[in-house]
Amino acid sequence: MKKLMICILCLASIPAFAQFRLGVQGSFSALNYWATDGFGGLPSQEFTWGKNGYQAGVFAEYDLGYSGITIQPALMYATTGAHVGQSLGFQDNANFTYAFSDSKITVNSLRLPVNLLYTYRIDPKFKVFGGAGPYIAKNLSGTEKGNFSGDSTNNYNNSFTYRFKNTISINGNASQATLGQSNVASLDIGVDILLGFQYKKFQVSGAWMRGFQRQYHTNYVNMGNQLWNFTLGYIIFGHEPKPRL
């Protein structure tokens, strides 16, 4: 009787495993920040430019029957950040006049996207897919490094430029990089939209991600994540569902 029950459970689980796949993926990321004014109606004088990043990790796929709909969660180690320039550097330091900055922010995080995909099979080896879904990310660590130029308050002829490198703290406080205070929020929540194709067990996709949470801010500006991921994946376990006859 016990052997019979085990056989029944094994047979019952075959369809579920047939619909499940596991893979690995890595991405080149084009990182940037969106920026909004910290004071209503006042110019922030903040400018952001893109910088390179990456993500890598594992993903799973589960087919919802033969509908072409697939759930695709992933767990990724990822970098975010931006190249931030021409920000007012000394607004909270009475020893200096306003000065301009140029710094690069890099944040390391764990990201969990869960996408709902629609797939269309062109032939037994090739299919295309597209979809969207939410993500949540936990920031772990990071750095902000760059340089500041300006004049001292008491001597306007005393121009200077100095470099700095700050370890980022994970909290929601305002950043003042010239005083060694670089902070990012603990969590990020946003949306992921992607398109791609699969040939045999290889997947290639492009995705746009936009965070809704403020990540980095000063007294003048709020910033959050927006980025592109260009991803190569490989399925290491599982098979595509055979067409229903």
MARTIFI-252613 format. One record per residue (C-alpha): residue number from 1; residue in three letters; x, y, z. Coordinates in Angstrom, 2 decimals, m for minus. Layout:
<tinus>
TINU num residuo      px      py      pz
TINU NUM     ALA       X       Y       Z
...
</tinus>
This chain:
<tinus>
TINU num residuo      px      py      pz
TINU   1     MET    0.00    0.00    0.00
TINU   2     LYS    2.81    2.40    0.92
TINU   3     LYS    4.62    1.71   m2.37
TINU   4     LEU    1.39    2.29   m4.28
TINU   5     MET    0.88    5.69   m2.63
TINU   6     ILE    4.45    6.72   m3.47
TINU   7     CYS    3.92    5.76   m7.10
TINU   8     ILE    0.68    7.74   m7.27
TINU   9     LEU    2.35   10.85   m5.80
TINU  10     CYS    5.24   10.56   m8.25
TINU  11     LEU    2.87   10.26  m11.21
TINU  12     ALA    0.81   13.20   m9.97
TINU  13     SER    3.90   15.39   m9.72
TINU  14     ILE    5.10   14.73  m13.28
TINU  15     PRO    2.84   17.38  m14.90
TINU  16     ALA    3.95   19.98  m12.35
TINU  17     PHE    7.65   19.33  m12.96
TINU  18     ALA    7.03   19.34  m16.71
TINU  19     GLN    5.77   22.91  m16.39
TINU  20     PHE    8.71   24.13  m14.26
TINU  21     ARG   12.10   25.38  m15.47
TINU  22     LEU   15.14   26.79  m13.66
TINU  23     GLY   17.90   28.90  m15.16
TINU  24     VAL   20.73   31.37  m14.62
TINU  25     GLN   21.06   34.83  m16.13
TINU  26     GLY   23.31   37.85  m16.19
TINU  27     SER   22.70   41.41  m17.41
TINU  28     PHE   24.54   44.47  m18.55
TINU  29     SER   22.70   47.40  m16.95
TINU  30     ALA   22.47   51.01  m18.12
TINU  31     LEU   21.85   52.77  m14.80
TINU  32     ASN   20.42   56.20  m14.04
TINU  33     TYR   18.23   58.10  m11.56
TINU  34     TRP   15.00   59.99  m12.06
TINU  35     ALA   15.08   63.31  m10.20
TINU  36     THR   12.39   65.58   m8.79
TINU  37     ASP   12.75   68.92   m7.07
TINU  38     GLY   12.91   68.75   m3.29
TINU  39     PHE   11.21   72.16   m2.94
TINU  40     GLY    8.10   72.92   m4.98
TINU  41     GLY    8.84   75.33   m7.81
TINU  42     LEU   12.56   75.77   m7.08
TINU  43     PRO   15.26   74.49   m9.47
TINU  44     SER   17.29   71.65   m8.01
TINU  45     GLN   20.34   72.30  m10.24
TINU  46     GLU   20.89   68.55  m10.25
TINU  47     PHE   21.87   66.70  m13.41
TINU  48     THR   22.16   62.94  m13.80
TINU  49     TRP   23.94   60.85  m16.40
TINU  50     GLY   23.98   57.12  m16.96
TINU  51     LYS   26.62   54.72  m15.71
TINU  52     ASN   27.30   51.03  m16.27
TINU  53     GLY   26.18   48.29  m13.92
TINU  54     TYR   25.23   44.62  m13.86
TINU  55     GLN   23.00   41.99  m12.31
TINU  56     ALA   23.34   38.22  m12.03
TINU  57     GLY   21.36   35.41  m10.43
TINU  58     VAL   18.81   32.65  m10.94
TINU  59     PHE   15.30   32.61  m12.38
TINU  60     ALA   12.42   30.15  m12.53
TINU  61     GLU    9.52   29.69  m14.93
TINU  62     TYR    6.17   28.02  m14.38
TINU  63     ASP    3.71   27.55  m17.23
TINU  64     LEU    0.05   28.14  m16.50
TINU  65     GLY   m1.22   25.25  m18.57
TINU  66     TYR   m1.15   25.63  m22.36
TINU  67     SER   m2.27   29.26  m22.35
TINU  68     GLY    1.14   30.75  m23.20
TINU  69     ILE    1.14   32.54  m19.83
TINU  70     THR    4.24   32.00  m17.68
TINU  71     ILE    5.18   33.22  m14.21
TINU  72     GLN    8.87   34.14  m14.02
TINU  73     PRO   10.34   35.06  m10.61
TINU  74     ALA   14.07   35.73  m10.20
TINU  75     LEU   16.57   36.45   m7.44
TINU  76     MET   19.34   38.80   m8.57
TINU  77     TYR   22.42   40.46   m7.11
TINU  78     ALA   22.33   43.87   m8.78
TINU  79     THR   23.95   47.29   m8.85
TINU  80     THR   22.07   50.58   m9.16
TINU  81     GLY   23.12   54.23   m9.08
TINU  82     ALA   23.93   57.16  m11.32
TINU  83     HIS   26.48   59.79  m12.26
TINU  84     VAL   25.30   62.95  m10.48
TINU  85     GLY   26.75   66.32  m11.44
TINU  86     GLN   26.49   70.07  m10.83
TINU  87     SER   24.74   69.72   m7.51
TINU  88     LEU   24.94   72.44   m4.88
TINU  89     GLY   27.66   71.06   m2.69
TINU  90     PHE   27.82   73.15    0.49
TINU  91     GLN   24.30   74.29    1.23
TINU  92     ASP   24.54   73.04    4.86
TINU  93     ASN   28.14   74.05    5.61
TINU  94     ALA   28.75   77.65    6.74
TINU  95     ASN   32.49   77.43    6.00
TINU  96     PHE   31.98   77.33    2.26
TINU  97     THR   29.99   79.10   m0.41
TINU  98     TYR   27.89   77.07   m2.81
TINU  99     ALA   30.01   74.82   m4.96
TINU 100     PHE   29.44   72.33   m7.74
TINU 101     SER   30.01   68.60   m7.55
TINU 102     ASP   30.56   65.59   m9.76
TINU 103     SER   30.11   62.16   m8.15
TINU 104     LYS   29.21   58.59   m9.01
TINU 105     ILE   26.83   56.63   m6.77
TINU 106     THR   26.98   52.81   m6.77
TINU 107     VAL   24.55   50.74   m4.67
TINU 108     ASN   24.65   46.94   m4.28
TINU 109     SER   21.33   45.20   m3.70
TINU 110     LEU   19.32   41.97   m3.82
TINU 111     ARG   16.40   42.22   m6.25
TINU 112     LEU   13.32   40.00   m6.58
TINU 113     PRO   11.29   40.63   m9.77
TINU 114     VAL    8.15   38.56  m10.47
TINU 115     ASN    7.05   38.91  m14.09
TINU 116     LEU    3.97   37.59  m15.87
TINU 117     LEU    4.96   36.68  m19.45
TINU 118     TYR    3.04   35.86  m22.58
TINU 119     THR    5.01   33.53  m24.85
TINU 120     TYR    4.43   32.68  m28.50
TINU 121     ARG    6.18   29.68  m30.00
TINU 122     ILE    7.24   30.17  m33.62
TINU 123     ASP    8.74   26.68  m34.01
TINU 124     PRO    9.93   23.89  m31.65
TINU 125     LYS   13.25   25.69  m31.02
TINU 126     PHE   12.28   29.37  m31.10
TINU 127     LYS    9.78   31.50  m29.18
TINU 128     VAL    9.25   35.17  m28.34
TINU 129     PHE    7.90   36.59  m25.10
TINU 130     GLY    6.93   39.83  m23.42
TINU 131     GLY    5.52   40.84  m20.09
TINU 132     ALA    5.72   42.93  m16.96
TINU 133     GLY    5.59   42.67  m13.20
TINU 134     PRO    6.60   44.21   m9.89
TINU 135     TYR    9.94   43.98   m8.16
TINU 136     ILE   11.25   44.61   m4.65
TINU 137     ALA   14.91   45.20   m3.81
TINU 138     LYS   16.91   45.34   m0.56
TINU 139     ASN   19.91   47.69   m0.64
TINU 140     LEU   23.00   46.23    1.02
TINU 141     SER   25.95   48.60    0.61
TINU 142     GLY   27.51   51.14   m1.73
TINU 143     THR   29.89   54.02   m2.33
TINU 144     GLU   29.73   57.61   m3.54
TINU 145     LYS   32.93   59.05   m4.94
TINU 146     GLY   33.80   62.16   m6.90
TINU 147     ASN   35.07   65.71   m6.44
TINU 148     PHE   33.83   69.15   m5.36
TINU 149     SER   35.00   72.60   m6.43
TINU 150     GLY   34.24   75.96   m4.81
TINU 151     ASP   35.39   78.91   m2.69
TINU 152     SER   35.64   79.34    1.04
TINU 153     THR   33.20   81.79    2.67
TINU 154     ASN   35.91   84.01    4.13
TINU 155     ASN   38.17   84.16    1.09
TINU 156     TYR   36.56   84.24   m2.33
TINU 157     ASN   39.97   84.05   m4.00
TINU 158     ASN   40.66   80.73   m2.29
TINU 159     SER   39.33   78.35   m4.93
TINU 160     PHE   39.81   74.64   m4.38
TINU 161     THR   38.96   71.19   m5.68
TINU 162     TYR   39.11   68.02   m3.60
TINU 163     ARG   38.20   64.38   m4.11
TINU 164     PHE   36.22   62.20   m1.75
TINU 165     LYS   34.98   58.62   m1.35
TINU 166     ASN   32.11   57.91    1.06
TINU 167     THR   30.75   54.58    2.23
TINU 168     ILE   26.98   54.69    1.75
TINU 169     SER   24.79   54.21    4.82
TINU 170     ILE   21.46   52.38    4.46
TINU 171     ASN   18.89   54.79    5.90
TINU 172     GLY   16.39   57.37    4.72
TINU 173     ASN   18.33   60.46    5.78
TINU 174     ALA   19.34   63.28    3.45
TINU 175     SER   22.81   63.06    1.93
TINU 176     GLN   25.50   65.73    2.25
TINU 177     ALA   28.43   64.20    0.44
TINU 178     THR   30.86   67.02    1.25
TINU 179     LEU   30.42   66.22    4.93
TINU 180     GLY   30.86   62.48    4.37
TINU 181     GLN   27.12   61.76    4.55
TINU 182     SER   25.96   59.56    1.67
TINU 183     ASN   22.73   57.64    2.30
TINU 184     VAL   20.25   55.51    0.38
TINU 185     ALA   16.91   54.03    1.41
TINU 186     SER   16.72   50.44    2.62
TINU 187     LEU   14.11   49.21    0.08
TINU 188     ASP   13.12   49.90   m3.49
TINU 189     ILE    9.81   48.90   m5.09
TINU 190     GLY    9.03   49.30   m8.77
TINU 191     VAL    7.96   47.79  m12.07
TINU 192     ASP    9.77   45.72  m14.70
TINU 193     ILE    8.73   45.63  m18.40
TINU 194     LEU   10.54   43.27  m20.78
TINU 195     LEU   10.64   41.78  m24.29
TINU 196     GLY   12.79   38.92  m25.50
TINU 197     PHE   13.20   35.65  m27.35
TINU 198     GLN   14.40   32.12  m26.61
TINU 199     TYR   16.35   29.80  m28.90
TINU 200     LYS   16.62   26.26  m27.53
TINU 201     LYS   17.71   26.90  m23.91
TINU 202     PHE   19.17   30.39  m24.41
TINU 203     GLN   17.15   33.53  m23.64
TINU 204     VAL   17.93   37.10  m24.71
TINU 205     SER   15.85   40.00  m23.39
TINU 206     GLY   15.75   43.72  m22.82
TINU 207     ALA   13.92   45.25  m19.85
TINU 208     TRP   13.14   48.70  m18.51
TINU 209     MET   12.86   49.06  m14.73
TINU 210     ARG   11.52   52.05  m12.84
TINU 211     GLY   11.53   52.38   m9.08
TINU 212     PHE    8.78   54.22   m7.22
TINU 213     GLN   10.72   54.75   m3.98
TINU 214     ARG   13.04   57.68   m3.34
TINU 215     GLN   16.53   56.22   m3.01
TINU 216     TYR   18.96   59.14   m2.66
TINU 217     HIS   18.10   62.71   m1.69
TINU 218     THR   19.55   66.00   m0.52
TINU 219     ASN   17.76   69.08    0.77
TINU 220     TYR   17.22   70.10   m2.85
TINU 221     VAL   16.40   66.97   m4.85
TINU 222     ASN   14.85   63.48   m4.63
TINU 223     MET   16.20   60.64   m6.81
TINU 224     GLY   15.16   57.09   m7.60
TINU 225     ASN   16.10   54.23   m9.89
TINU 226     GLN   15.41   53.95  m13.58
TINU 227     LEU   17.49   51.59  m15.71
TINU 228     TRP   17.74   49.23  m18.66
TINU 229     ASN   18.83   45.59  m18.39
TINU 230     PHE   20.13   43.63  m21.39
TINU 231     THR   20.07   40.00  m20.29
TINU 232     LEU   21.41   36.62  m21.40
TINU 233     GLY   19.90   33.58  m19.69
TINU 234     TYR   20.30   29.81  m19.91
TINU 235     ILE   17.84   27.15  m18.74
TINU 236     ILE   19.67   24.45  m16.77
TINU 237     PHE   16.67   22.37  m15.67
TINU 238     GLY   13.26   21.61  m17.13
TINU 239     HIS   11.64   21.31  m20.54
TINU 240     GLU    9.23   23.29  m22.65
TINU 241     PRO    5.64   21.93  m22.59
TINU 242     LYS    4.84   19.78  m25.58
TINU 243     PRO    1.97   21.07  m27.74
TINU 244     ARG   m1.42   19.64  m26.80
TINU 245     LEU   m2.71   17.23  m29.41
</tinus>
